[in-house]
Structure formats: C-alpha cells, structure tokens
C-alpha cells in the first residue's frame, strides 16, 4: 500500500464480547426434548394428550409471564409491544388450557365452536398490533398509505394463493353451520394477516433491540406456520394432541419467552449501539416510507403471487372464483396506486436532491475554507474552488494528487499517526478531530511557493476522510511573535530575565550540572543615568541597543546574553568541563574583561561619541547552588565592582554575602529607629575666628542605638543597594531630612525665645530641596508655626548632583531667599560641580571642604589654593566658613588668609542641647595663639585637639564623635 493509503488505512474494529450461549443451548434442549417426546408419542395416549394440551398451555403462559415481566421492569419505547405479546401468549395458553379441559379432564370431544376457539382467535389481533409497534412508523401520510398498501399487497397475494389452493374447498364444505364455516375461514385469514405483518416488519423493523425483534418474528412465524399446517385439509382431520405439530407451537411459545431478554443492554448501551449502527450505514431520509431494494420489490412479488393464484385456477380447468378475481383486482389497484405514490415521491426526492445539491455546492464553493475529500487510498477526489485563494493552486490541479505529497515531510509522520488514531476510535466517541500541519502552496499565492500553516477539521466519509481546511499562517506567526516577545526584551531583542533564568536553571540542574566552571556574568553600565539625563532617553535607548548588539556579538556560540532590565545585562558562559580552579577563573575573567573593554568603547549616537563604563560581577555554578543563588552571587560581585571604582571585573567571594547581611541588618535597625524615635539632634557651633564668638550653629542628626553608640549619617544612610539608596532607603532619607529640619527649627525657636538668637544651619541635599513636601510655602508655614524668623534659618546645599537640573534648583533657591532664608553651599572646593553651582545658584555662605583645611598648614600649594578661594569668596560678597578646623595652627593659618568663620574640634564638636545652652550663655570660645617654641596654646582652659582624638568633655562639651 502506498503512503497515502497507509495513512488512511483503518485499524480493525473492536467487536464487543458475544453473549453467553447458555440460554440458547437451554432453549434448544427444551424444544428438542419436547419434539422428541412428541415424535415418540410420550409413551401413552393420555400422556400425549396432557403434554399436547397442558404442555402447550404452560409454554404459552411462560411466554406471557416473561414478556409481561420485561415490560414492567424496563421502560423501553417498545414496552407496549411486549405487553401485547404477553396478552397474545396468554390467550394461546388459555385456549390450550380449555382444550385440555375438554380432552383430558372430561375425556370428551372438543365442541366446535368452543371457548378454546374464541381464545385462539384472540391470539392474532394483539400480535398484529404489537408488530405495528415494533415497525418503524412513517412520518408522513403518504408513508402510512404505502404501509397499508404494502400490507394489503402481501395479504391479498397470500389470500389469492391460499384461496386457490385450499380455502375455496373449505368455504364449500357441506353439513356445517355458519359459525363452523366462519371459524374455519377465520383461522387462515388471521394467519394471512399475521404473515403479512411479519413480512412487512422484516423490511421495516427498528434497528434497536434487533436480536429481540428477530426472535419475536421467528416465534410468530413458527406459530403461523403450524396454524397453516393445522388448517390444511390433509392434517386437520387427522390431528391428535401430542403429535409433532405441537412441537412447533411449543417452540414458538418458548421463543416468545426468550425474545425480550436476547442481548439485553442498558439504555445508554442501547443508545450507543444505535449511534454506532447509524454511523456505519448511510442514513435514509426519515420522511420517506420506502427504503431498501427488498422493500422496493414487494409490490412486484405480490403481483407475481396473485398471478400464480389465478393461473392455478386456470390450469385446474376451473373458472376464476369471484374471491380470486376481486382480490386480484384490488391487488392490481393497490399496485397502481402505490406506483403512483412512488412516482410522485421520486419526483419530490429528485427535486429535493437537486435543491440540496445546489445548496451544498453554493456553500462549498462560497466558503472561504477549503473542503477536500480523500479516498481510502489517500488520493484527493474533490477539492473546493477556495483552494485557488488559500493554497494558490487550482482545485483541478489538486484533484487526483496524493494528500501525503502536499504535507511537509517533517509533519507527515505526526499527521499519519493522528489519522490512524482517529480512524481506530469509535465514531460516537470521537466524531471529528483537528490536525494542524504545513501545506505546500502554489505560485498563484502572494509570496510565491512555500509552506502554509493549515488547520483542518477531519470527518469520516465512506472509509475516507473529509478535510475542512483553513489558512492559519498569520495566526501561527502571531503566536510565535507573542511567544518571542514574552521571552525577549522589546528594545534590544535579547532574552529577558525570565528566559535567562530558565536557561540558568537548565545549566545548573540539567545534564551540565557537573560543569562547575559554568559562570554567570552580571553587567551594569556605569554612567548610563547621566546619558539619559543629559542627552535624553531616546539616546539612552540607542545606547542600550548598541550595547546589546556588542554583547551578543562578543559571547561565544552556545552562550547566552540577556537584558535583565534598565542598564543591567547578564551572560551565561557554559563550562568546558575543566576542574582546574585557576584555569577556569583565568578563562572566565578573560572573557569578562574582553566584554568590559568592548562595552566601554565609545558609542556613536546622534553624531557624538558617548562613553560609559561597564562593571561586571562573575559567579561560578558551585556544587549545590540554586539558580537564584547563582544570579544573586553575580549581582553581589557586580556591586563590589561598582564600589571598588566602577569599570572593572570582580569575582564573587563568600564574604560579600556577609556584607549584604550586615547592610540588611542595619537597614532593619534604621527602620525601627525611625519608628521608635531613636534619632537625636546635635549642634556644632560656628565660631568667628578672630573673636571666638559663636555666630551660628550647624544641626547634625545622630542615631543613638540601643547599645548607646551614636552613628553618623555616613554610617546609617549608606545601606542602599549597590552604593545607591534604594526606593526604601530614599524614603527613609527623605523622612529623616524632614524630621531633621522640623526638629532644628523647633529647637532654634525655643533658643530664640530664651535669648540665644543665633541662626541654625540645616544640611539638605539638592534632591531634598526639590522635594514636593519642602516647597517654599511649606518652609514658610514651618517657620511661622514655631515663630522662628526666616533669617535665622540657613539651608546648606550638601550635594552637587549633576543629575539635578540647575534651572529647577535655581528657581527653588530664589524663592527661598525671597522668604529671607539664607543659602549655604557645602563642600565648596571639592569638585567642578561646586563651581557650576557657584556660578548659577544664589549663594550666601560658602562652606570650605575639609579637604582644603587638612593640609593647609603643611602644604604651601594647598595654602595658595585655599587663599585663592577665600579671595574669590570675598570678591563675590559671600561669607566663608571653614569646616574641619581641628588644630590651632589651622585657625591661625585661616585667619591670616582672611577666613572669618570656622567650625571644628579646635573649638567644639557637636553638642547636645544642654551643653549648647551653656556654650551660648558663655558666648565665645578662646582663640589659639603661638607662644613659646612654636607649640599651639589654647587659652581659657581649652586644650589642643588633634584629628585623631576627640575634644575633652569639660567646658567645651565636645562630642566623642567626629563631625560630619
């Protein structure tokens, strides 16, 4: 068989288990035993009479009870038929009982007519009606007429034949009464009607409970045959009870008793059997009464039988009897009427068929789906015209070709398997199936030859298949695109975090789990945020695209590069099986350094060169590590690379995890401290370097832990991830900044009311100054609420963040100065950003960075730089405050340069409120002077202070904690 034929070959149908043969064997043994007894005469005339009368009565009553019990137990559509068969068998049993009463009990001749004849005559009518119940009922009036005509054709033909052979002689017996003559004709006439119904039912019986109906028909046929033999003149006069003829009646009754229980199934099983039979045969129209070739021959067979009866009279030399003539004429008339009905029915059928064919053709030809019919050999027998638009091939071109030759070779095996499985399944369980495969397209389709994705609904069709196919190429492409988008980054088209995590999981837990030199590289672009802020987000996106392209080109075949989000990338470097730790580290670090150099090369964006660096963390897939742990380790190593100066490669070490745990613990404690109010505010005096007078105080926040340790902001605010404050850390910093400002204003207001009217300086970052919660109106309301004059507040700009737009910051500071609040620039001289701020922003006070103060005495070069900055400050009309003035020599040096104010351990460290009140009451600190052999001398009880040691706790009240 060819490949297409093999594809459509049907697996052998599975047959249900055969019923048990025990009941049939028992029935055959009982009927055979009765027949043997009848043949042997039962041993004596009396026993023969008893078995011939009461034996038949018992068998008929058994059939009546069996049919009645079945009708009572099971609610089937044919329950009335079995009730009628029970009544019919009961009449037969009662008639045989009456016959035995006369013949056996009273030992008298049975009178004619008698009660037994009345019971026997009542056997046929219920059986006839029961057969009508078992027959398929026509649904039109023409169907009922044809059913009646068929019954009369059969009955008339049998009546003509039987009248010609025997009934004519029976009707002319002399010496009989009218009742006896009528009785002698009633038996054969009822049998003729019963035979007619049996023959009609044979062609019109229902398919449900076929075995039971066939057994009942066989029982009635056996009974009618015995009645016909009993009515014949040859046997009627010589019949005696217990003879072999009784065996036929006995067998008919036993068959009736067995009939309802043959092949008994539940309702669901019967419905499934009916569906299975209906699926395996063509379904005729339910509105048509004529079906099957044998049923169509019924009128012609009836006419032949009727003709045979007439020929019998002619050949015997007798004239045609009036009964035969009348019956023959009615049969011919019925035949003519029936043929007329058939002609009209055929015309109607032809018109309906043509209409349905036109309707079907319109549906098929107008459908956008392609309908194909494949023969059992796999050859296409029909293809709808839609094939030209869908497949780009004419339907005539496809007809006659093998279906397997049109399916993609990679899909053919799967399609063959599905078709075989579908054909092997029961039709009632799986009437249809769906198959999706690639189909060869023709040149008429846009895009030329190629393969289309086709989805087909498959149905059975006379051993072959019907394919209702549609083009789903665009849907398949869309699904593939959606799946690609779900696993890839939309901007760079690199694998996203989900796909990268999946690949890492396979590498760690799959067959390469033993390759411990497999590594993950976590990459972050240093300076990308500045690119977004200075050039724009569109340029930033272009930079990410170029970086992703470089990364994808730089990794080896078999490795995978991914974008995890923002400016973070990652690469999975598979191992080569080496177990030498030094060799694997050298190999991976070499790859990582090559990637760092490639990603750090200038990017050409909008005609300009843009530079960013790359910090890379490396982690190896050590034994027992999870995918999440591997990614975390690589992330920690990258964080260490950024902390160590950025633009470098760091290898993960276990102690990095300890640092993370320490930061997490500190962050948790800080969160608790903010909630429990563990923060306190210290103030460091700002002193006039010439007179020692306290001219202002600078507020510093401190966290007093449960152990009594004071932490500075540099210690408790740097707990964010990767050296930057996370969202949670930023929120904590903002909350702390608001608390510090409110607390400083409130304490300053209390001091003002106590007579200590010195300004308070509060250090805030540029980001905090632009906070929506710190608008000029909010600060004005804060000052008004506590009654502090606006000129008593100095806001120190602590950070010169280049990402902060100077225009917005300038507008905010101008608005604050209008309120009377003074602005100070902290950390002046520490970088270019401070000079930019000095040029653009409205500044009142400059705080010199402590880096300018530390070596001002020892370094002549630094001395000149600091002196130059002080001259610039004086020329601009600003006040200068030196921060970190810890030594008396620094005080003298700064005073000689023209610096007017300073703060540091040379005077005092940060003070709590009580010590600050005492210092303000005293009003000034002693200023140092050089005496003796060049030693620093501190007047009025103050002593020299070095950077490495804290100030004393005496009158100065210096805190042991170094100033911020």
N, C-alpha and C positions, 0 to 999 in steps of 0.2 A: 504494500500500500504506500502511496506517495505521502509526502509530509503533510499536505493539506488533508488528505484522507485520514491520516493518523491523528491529526488534530481534532477531527470531528468524530472519530470512532467512539462508539458508546460502550461503556462498561456493562457487563452482564447485569441484568436487572436482578435484584434480590427478591426472591419469592418468599412469601410468608409460609410459615410452617403448616403442613397439611393437617386436617382434622383427624382426630383419633378414629381408627377403623372399627373400634369395638361395637358402637351402636349398629353400624351397617351389618357386621357379622352376626350380631344377636338377632337383628331383624330377618336376615336371610335364613338363619337356623330355625326361627319360629315359623316363618312362612313355609320353608321347605318341609318341616315336620308335619305341618297341617296338610300340605299337599300329599306327602307320603301316606298319612293316615287316611286321607280321602281316597287315594288310589287303592289302598288295602281294604277299604270298607269299614275301617275302625274296629274290625273283629266281630261285629254283630250288627244287625239292622237297627236295634234300639240305640246302640252307642252311636251309630252313624247318624241317626235322626237327632240325637242330643247334640252331637258336635256340629251337625249341619244347621241346626236351628239356634240353640242357645250359644254355641261357639261363635257363630256369626254375630249374634246379638251382643255377646261380651266384647268382641273385637270392635264393633261399631261404637259401643258405649265407651270403650277405652279411647278411641279416636275423638269422641265428643268431649270427654273429660280433658284430654291432652290439649285440644285446640282452645277449650274454654279457659284452662289454667294459663296458657300462654297469653291469651287476650287480656286476662285480668292482671297478670304480672307485668307485662311490658306495654308501655304506651307508645306503640308504633303507628305510623299512618295507615297500616293495613289491619288494625285491630278489628274493624267491622267485618272484614273478610273472614278472619279466623272465628269470629262469633257465629257468622252464618254457616261456616263449615262445621262448627260444633253442633248447630241446630240440625243441619243436614245429616250428619252422622248419627245424632240422637234419634232422628226419625227412622233411619235404617235399622238402628239397634232395637227400637220399639217394635217395628214391623216384624223383624225376625223373632222377637220375643213372643208376639201374638201368634205368629206362625207356629212356633214351637209349642205354645199352649194348646192349640188345636191338635197338632200332630203327635206330640209326645205325652202331654198330661192327659188329655181327653181321648187320645188314640182315635181321633175322628178325622174325617177328610176336611180339609180346609174349605169353607164355603167361598163361593165366588159370586159377587164381590164380598169382601170382608174388611174388618178394621185393619188387617195387615196390608191390604191393597191401598187403603187410604194413607197409611204411614209411608209405604213405598213411593206413592205418588208425590208426597210432600218432601221426598229426598232431593228431587231435581231443582225446584224453584230456589231454595236458599243457596244451593251450589252455583246456580246460574248467576244470581246476584253477586255472590262472593267473587266469581270470576270477573265480573264487571268492575268490582272494586280493585282487583289486582291489576287490571289492564290500565294502560296509560290513557288518561282522559283527554279527549280533544278539547282544544281551547276555542274553537270556532263552531258556528252552526253547521258549516259545510263539513267539518270533521265529524260531527255527530251523525250527519246524514250518511256520510261514507261508511261510518262504522256500522250503522243499521243496514245499509245495502250489502256490505261485506257479510254480515251475519246472515242476511236473507239469501244471498247467493250461495253460501255454504249450505244453509239449511234446505233451500229449495233443491239444490242439486242432490243432496243426500235423500230428501224426501222422494224426488223423482226416481232415483235409483232403487231405493228400498220399496217403493210402491210397485215398481215394475217387477221386482223380484219376489216380494213376499206379502206386503201389506194389502195388495189388491185381493189376494186369496183370503187373508184374514178378515177383511171387511165384508166378504160374501158368504161367511160361514152360516149355515142354516141351523135352526134349532136353538139359537142363542137369543137372550133378551137384549134389549137396547143397552142396559147397563154393562152386560158382559161384553158386547161388541165395542162399546166406548172404552171399556177398561183395556180390551185387547189392543186398541189403537193408541191409547194414552201412553202406555209404556214406550213403544218405539218412537212416538212423536217427541216425547220429552227427552228421550235419549238423543234423538237427532238434534234438538236444540242444544243439549249439553255438549254434544260433539262439536257442533258449530262454534260454540263459545270456546271450547278447548282449542280448536284450530285457530280461531281468531286471536285468542290470547297468546298463542305460541309466537305470533309475529308482533304482538303489541305489549308484551309483558314488561313490567318495570325492571330496571337493572338492579334495584336494591333488593336484597334477600333473594337473589336469583335462584340459589340452591333450594330454598324453601318453596318457592313458587313452582319450580320444575318438579319437585317431589309431589306437591299437591295436584299438579296437572297429570302426573303419572298415575296418581291414585284415582282420580276421576276417570282417566282414560281406561284403566283396568276395570273399574266398576261398569262403565258404559259398555265395554266390550263383552263382559259377562252378561249384562242385561240383553244385549243384542243376540247373543247365543241362546239365552233363555227364551227370547221371544220368537226365535225361528221355529217353524213347524217341525223340523227334524228333532229338536231337543225338548220342545215344550211338553209333548205328550209323554215322553219317557223320563222326565226329570224326577229324581228322588233326592231327598235331603241327605247330605253327607257325601255326595258324589264329588268328582274332581272339579265341577263348575263352582262349588262352594269355596274351593281354594283360591280362585280368582277374587271373589268378593272379600274373602278373609285378607288376602294380600292388599287389596285396595284400602280396607279399613286400617290395617297396620301402617301402610304408607301415610295415610292421613294422620295417624297418631304421631308418626315420626317427623312429618313435614315441617311443623313450625320450629322445631329445635335444630334443624340442619344448619350448620355454620353460624350458630348464634353469635352475634357481636354486640358490643355496647353501641349507644347512639353515636358517640364520637368515632368509633371504629367504622361503623356503617357509613357515616358521612365521608370519612377519609377514603373508604373503598369506592364510594360513588364518585368522589372527585378524581381518584386515580383512574377509574374506568373512563370517566368523561374526558380526562386529559389524553388518554391513549387512543381515542377514536374520534372521528370527525363528528361534530355536533350538528344534527339536522335542525332545521327551523322548528321551533316549538309550536308554531301556529299551523303547521302542515300535518294532516292526518295520515298521509301516505309516506312510508319510509321502507326502504329495503327492496331488493329485487324480488324476493319470495312473496312479499305482500302485494307487489305490483302484478304478479301472476295470478293472484286469487280469482279475479273475475273470469279469466280465460280457463282456468281449471274448473270453475263452477259450470261454465258453458259446456265444457267437454263432458263433465259428469251428466249434466242434463241431457245432452245429445245421446250419451250412452244409454240412458234410461229409455228414451224414445226409440232408439234402434233396437233395444231388447224387445219391446212390444212388436215392432215391425218384423223382426226376424222370427218371432214365435208365431207369426201369422195372425196375431190378434190386432184388432183395431185399437187405435190410440185411445186410452182411457181419458175421460174428461179431467180427472185429477192431474194426470200427467200433462195434458195439454194446458190446463190452467197454470200449473206450476211452471212449466217451461216458458209460457208467455210472460209470466211475472219475472222469471229469472232473466229473460232477454230484455224486458223493460228495465229491470234494475241495472243490467249491464249497460244499456244505452245511457241511462241517467248518470250512472257512475262515470262512464267515459266522458260525458259532457262536463261533469263537475271536474274531472281530471284535466280536460282541455282548458277550461276556464282557469283552473288552478295553475296549470303550466304557463298559461299566458301571463297571469299575475306574477308568478315566480320569475318569469323571464324579464318582465318589466322591473320588478324589484331588484333582480340581479344586475340589470343594466344600470339602474339608478345607483345602486350601491357601488358598482364598479366605477361609474363616473365620479361618485363622491370620493371613493378611495383614491382614484387617480388624481383628483384635484388636491386632496390632502397631501398625497405623497409628492406630487410634482411641485406644489406650492410651499412645501415645508423647507425651512432653512437647514434642517438636519438631513444627513444622507442616510437613506434606507437601502440596505443591501441584504439580499437573500443568498445564502451559501448552501450549496448542495451537501449531502453527507460526505462527498469526496473532497470538500473544501474549495470547489470551483464556484465562482460567483455566477449566479443565474439571473439576478436582477440587481440593477443599481439605479437609484432615482436620479433625475436630472440635476439635483442640487450638487452633485459631485463636481460639476464644472466650476462652480463658485467656491466650494470648500476645498477640494483637493487640487483644483487646477487641471483636471483631467476629465474628458468626456465620459459619460456613462457607457456609451457603446465601446469605448476603449477598455473599460474595466470589466465588462461582461465577458465571461469565458476565461478570465485570468485566475490564477490561484491566489487565494487570500494570503497564504503564507509568504508569497513573493512580495507582497506590499507592506509587510510589517518589518520594522527594524530588526536586524539579526540579534541584537542584544536583548530585545523584548520578546522574541518569538518563543523562547522556552517558557517564560512566565505565562504568556498568553495560552500556549498549548496546555500547560498544567491547569490553568483556570477553566478552560473549556472542558477538559476531561472531567474535572471535579464537578462542574455544573451539570454535565450530561449524566453523570453517575448518581446525582442527587434526585430524590423524588420530586416530581413536578409540583405536587401540592405543598411541599415544604419550601422549595426554592423555585418559584416560577420564573424569575429573571435574575440576572447578575450584571455587574458592571465591570468593564475592562478598560483600562487606560494604557495606551501604548503610542509609539511613534509610527506614523504612516507616511509612505512615500508620496510626495507632492509632485505635480506635473509642472510643465513650463508655462501653463496659462495663468498660474497664480502669481500675484505680485511678489517679487523677490526671487523668482526662478525656482529651479529644482531644489529640493531639500527635504527635510523631515518635519512633519507637523505632529503636534501632540493632540491625539484624538481620544475622546471618551465615548464609549459605546455601551448602550443598553442592549443586552443579548436575550433573545427569547428562542424557544424551540419552535421548529417548523418542519413537520413531516420528516423527522430524522436529521434535518439540517438545522440551520440557525438563521435568525433574523437579527441584523445589526442596525440599530438606530444610533447613528454616529454624529458627533458634533466636534467642531474645531475648538480646542481649549488651549491653544498655544499661548495666547495672551495671558490667560489665567495662570498657566504654569510659569510663564516668565514673571508675572507679578508676584506669585508666591515665592519664587526663587529670589526675587529682588527684596521682598519683605523679609525673608529669612536672612539674606545677606545684610540688610540694614539692621536687623536685630542683633547681629553678632559683629558688626563693624562700625567704626566711628564714621559719622556722616561727613565730617570735614576732611579728614585725612585718608579715609578708606582703609585704615589699618584695623586689625582686630581690636575690639573693645575689651573692657575689663572682664566681662562675662566669658567671652571666648578665650581670653588669655588665661583666666583662672581655670577653665575647663582643660586647656592644654597642659597647664602646670599640674593639675590633678592627675592627668594621664601619665605625665612624666614621672610623678612621684609614686603613684600607686600601680602603674601598669607594668608591662614587661621590662621597662627600662629602669625600674625602681632600684636595681642594684648598681646603676651607674651613678656613683656618688659624686662624680665630677660634673654632673649637670648643675647648672647655676642659673640664677635669675639676676638680671641687671636692672636696677631701678634708677631711672634717669629723670633729672629735673633741670630745666633751662633757667640758668641764673640771669636775672635782668629782664626777663620777659615782661614782667609787670610794667617796667619803665617804658618798654616799647609800646605797650597798649596805651599808656598814659600820655606819651609824648607824640607818637606818630599816629595812633588811632587803632581801633580794634580791627579794622579791615587789614591794616598792615600786619597786625599781630596774627590774624588768621593765615595770611600768606606766609608768614614766618613759620607757623606750625606745619603748614603743608610742605614747605621745603624741607623742614627738619624731619618730617615723617618720611619723605622720599629718600633723604640721605640715610636715615636709619634702616629703611627696608633694603636699600642697595648695599649697605655695609654688613648686614648679618649674613651668615653662611646659609647655603641651601639646607633645609631641614630644621633650621632655627626659626623662631617666630618673633616678630616685633609688634608691639601693640601700643595704642594710646590709652592711658588709664583715665585721663581727664585733665582739663586745663593744659598746663605745660609739662605734665608728667607723662613719661613714656616708660616702657619696660621691654626687655628682651629675654627670651628663654633660650639659653645656649645648651644644647644637648651634649652629653658627655661622649667620650670615645672609649670608655672602659678602663682608663688608666687608674691605678690605685696609688700612684706616687703623689703625695700631697704637694710637694714642692713643684712638680711638673704641672699638676692641674692648676695650681694658683698662678704660676707663670703664664700658662696658656690663657686662662680666663682674664687675668689682668691685662695681658697684651691686647686681647680683643676689646676689653673695656676702654683701654687708653686710646686705641685706634678710633673707637666710636666717639670718645670725648673730643679728640682732635678734629674729627670730621664734623661734629655738630658745632664746634666752636669756630669754624671758619666763617668769614663774613657772608651775610645773606644779602643778595641784591633785591631790594624792594623799592619800587617807585623811583628808580634811578639813583638810589643811595645805598651805601653799604651799612648794614646793621649788624652789630656784633652782640652776641650773647655767649655765655659760657655754659658748660654742662657739668653738673655734679652727678656722679654715678656711684651707687652703692651696689656691692656684689655680695651674694649669699649663696652658699652651696647647699645642695639637697643632701644633708647629712642623714644617716640611717634613723628611721623612726619619725622624721619631721613631717608635719602635715602641710598641705598646700598653703593654707592661710599662714602658718608659721614661717614658711619659706618666703612668702611675699612680705611679711612683717619684718623679717630679718634684713631683707634687701632694702626696705624702706628706712630702717634704723641706720643702716650703713650709709645711705644717701644723706640722711640728716646729719650724720657725723661729718661727711664730706663738706656739707654747706657750712657747718660750724667751724671747720678747720680752714676756711678761707675760700671756699667755692672753687669751681673749675678744677676738680680733682677726683680721683677714684679712691674709695675706701672699701676695705674688706670687712665683712661683719665679724665682730668679736662678741663673745657672751656677755662681757661687762656692759655693752651698750644696752642690754635689756635691763640691767640694774639701774642705769641712769634713767631710763624711762620710768621704771617703778618709783624711783625717788621723785621724779617730777610729778608723777601722778599722785603720790602721797602728799607732796607739797601743795598741789592744786586742790586736793580734797581738804587739807587743813585750811587753806586760804578761803575756800568756800564757806567752811564752818566759821572762820574768824569774821568774815563779813556779816554772817547772820547773827553771831553772838556778840558783836561789838567789841572785839579784842584789839581794835586799832586805837592808837593814841596819836596825839599831835604834839610835836616838839618844835621849838622856835630857836633859831640861831641868830644872835644879834649881828647887825651890820654896823660897823664902827667907823667913825671918822678917824682916818689915820693920823691926823695932826693933833687932835684934841682927845681922842679916845671916847668921844661922846657916842652913845647909841642913837643912830638916826633912823633905823628901821629894824624889823625882824623878818626872817625868812621861815616860813612854815614847812616842816618836813613830817611826812607820815611815817609812823613806825608800827610794826606789828609785834605786840608783846605775846609771845607764845605761852603755852601752859607751863613750860619749863622756866619762864621768866626771861627768855632771850629776846632781844629786840632785833628784828630783821628789817633791813633797809629795802626800799623799792627795787633796787637792783637785784635783790635776792628773792623777793616774793612775787615779782611780776613776770620774771622770765621763766614761766612754766608752760608757755605755749609750745605747740608742735613746731619742730624744725627752726627754732630760734625766733619764730614769729608768734604773736599772740593768736590763738585760735579764736573762733567766734565766742566761745565761752570765756576765754581769757580776756578778750576785748571787752566783753560785757562787765567782767569783774573790774578791769582797769577803769572803765567809764564810771562804774558805781563808786569805786574808790576815789576817783577825781572829784565827783560831785560831793562826796562826803567831806573830802579834804577842804574844798572851797567853802562849804557851808560852815564847817567847824571853825575854820580860820577866821571867817567873817564874824561869827558869833563871839569867839573869844576876843577878837580885836575890839568889838563893840563894848564888851564888858570892861576891857582895859581902858578904853576911851572914857567910859563913864567914871572909871576910878582915877582919871587924871593922867594916865600914861598914853598920850596921844602920839604914838609912833605908827607909821604905816606898816602894813603886813604884806609881804610878798608871797604869792602862791604860784607854784610852778605847775604849768599845764602844757600838754603837748599841742601842736598845731591841730591835730585831729580832734582833740577835746574842745579846742576853742571854736571849731566849726560845728560842734555838736548842736543839734536842734534844741536840746534841753538847756544849752548855755547861750541863748540869744542875749543880745544887749538888754532887752526888756526883762528877761529873767534875772539877769545880774542886777539890774536896777531895782527890781522888786525885792531881791535878796538883801541888798543894802538898806533899802527902806524898811524892811521888816525888822531888821536888827538895829537900825538907827546909826549906821556907820557911814561917815562922809565918803563920797566916792573917791576923793583924792587920797584917802587912807588905804586904798587897795591898789596893789601893784601886781599885775598878771605877768608872769615870766613865761616867755615862749621857749619851751625846753627842747624842742626838736626842730630841726630844719629838714623835714622830709621832702625830697624833690617831687614826690608824687602828689603833694598837696598843691592845688592851683594857687599861685600867689595872688591872683586877682581877687578870688573869694576871701582869702585871708586878709588882704589889704582892706577890703570893704568892711570886714568884721572888726578889725582893729581900729579903723577910723571911727566907726560907730561907738566903740567903747571909749575912745578918747573924748568924744563929744560929751559923754556922761561925766568925764572927769577922772576916769580910771587911767592910771599910768601904765605904760607897756615897757617891759624889760626883755632884752634878748639874752638868753642864757647860752653859755658855751661859746662866746664870741672868740674868734681866732682859731677854731678847731677845724675849719674846712671852708671850701668855696661856697657852700650853701649859706653859711652865715654871712658872707659878703653880699650875696644876692639879696638876702633878707634885709641887710642894712641899706642896700640901695633902693629897695622898693617899699619897705614897710615903715609905718610911723613908729619910731622907737624913741623912748625917753631915757632909758638906762641900759648900759651895756655891762653884762657880767663877763669878765675876762675868764677864759677857761683856765682851770688849774694847771693844765699842761704848760701854759706860759709862765706860771708862777713858780713851779717846782725848781727850775734851774736858773732862775733869773739872777741869782747871786753868783753862781759859779760860772755861768756861760756868758761871755761877752756878746756873742752873737744873739743869744736869746734876749739878753738885756737890750740890745738895739731894737730887736723886733717888737718887744713889749713897749718900749718907749715910743716907737713909731705909731703903734696902735693907740696909745694914750693920746698922742698929739692929734691923731685923726678924730678921736672921740671929743677932744676939747674943741677942735675946729668946727665940728658938727653941732656943738652946743649940747652935748649929752653928758650925763654923769657916768663915771666908770666905777664899777665895783669889782675888786679883785677877789676871786674865790680860791680857797685853799691856802690862805695866808697863815702858815703854821709856825714859822720861825721869826724871831725878832729881826734877823738880818733881812728877811723878805720885806718886813714892814718898812725898814729904813730905806731899802732899795726902791720900793714902790713910791714912797713919799718923795724921794729925790727925783723920780721920773715925773711927778705931777699927779700921781694917782691919789684921789681924795678919800676913797672908802674901800674897806676890805672886810672880809669875814673869814674866820678860821680859828685854829686852835691856839694861835698866838694870843687871842683874846678869850674866846669861849667856844665850846662845842654846842650842839643843840641842847636846849634846856627844857625841863618840864615847866608847867605854869607857875608853880610856887617859886622856883629859882629864878624864873624870868621876871617875876614881880620884884624880887629883891634886887636884881640887876638893874631894872628900870628905875627903882627907887634910888639906887646909888647914882645912876645917870650916866656913868662913863667908866671906861677901863683905863688903867695906866698904860702909857705907850712906852715901848722899849727904847733904850739908848745905848751907845757903845762907850764903855768905860774900861779902865784898867788896860789889860793886854788883849784887847780885841774880843773879849767874851761878851756874849749877849747878856744884858742885865734887864730884868723885869722889875718895874717899880711897884710899890704898894702891895707887896705880898704876892704878886703873880710870879710864876716861875717859867723858865724857858720850856717850850714844848717841841718835841720832835714829831715827825710824821709817823714814826713807828710806835709812838706811845700816846696814850690818851691824856687829856688835861686832868689836873687834880680835881678833887671833889670839894675843895674848900669854897671860898667866896665866888670863884668863877663858876662853880657848878657844872663843869664840863661833863658831858656825857661820855661814857667809855666807848661809845660807838662813833666811828669816824663819820664826818659829814658826808652828805650825798655829793 
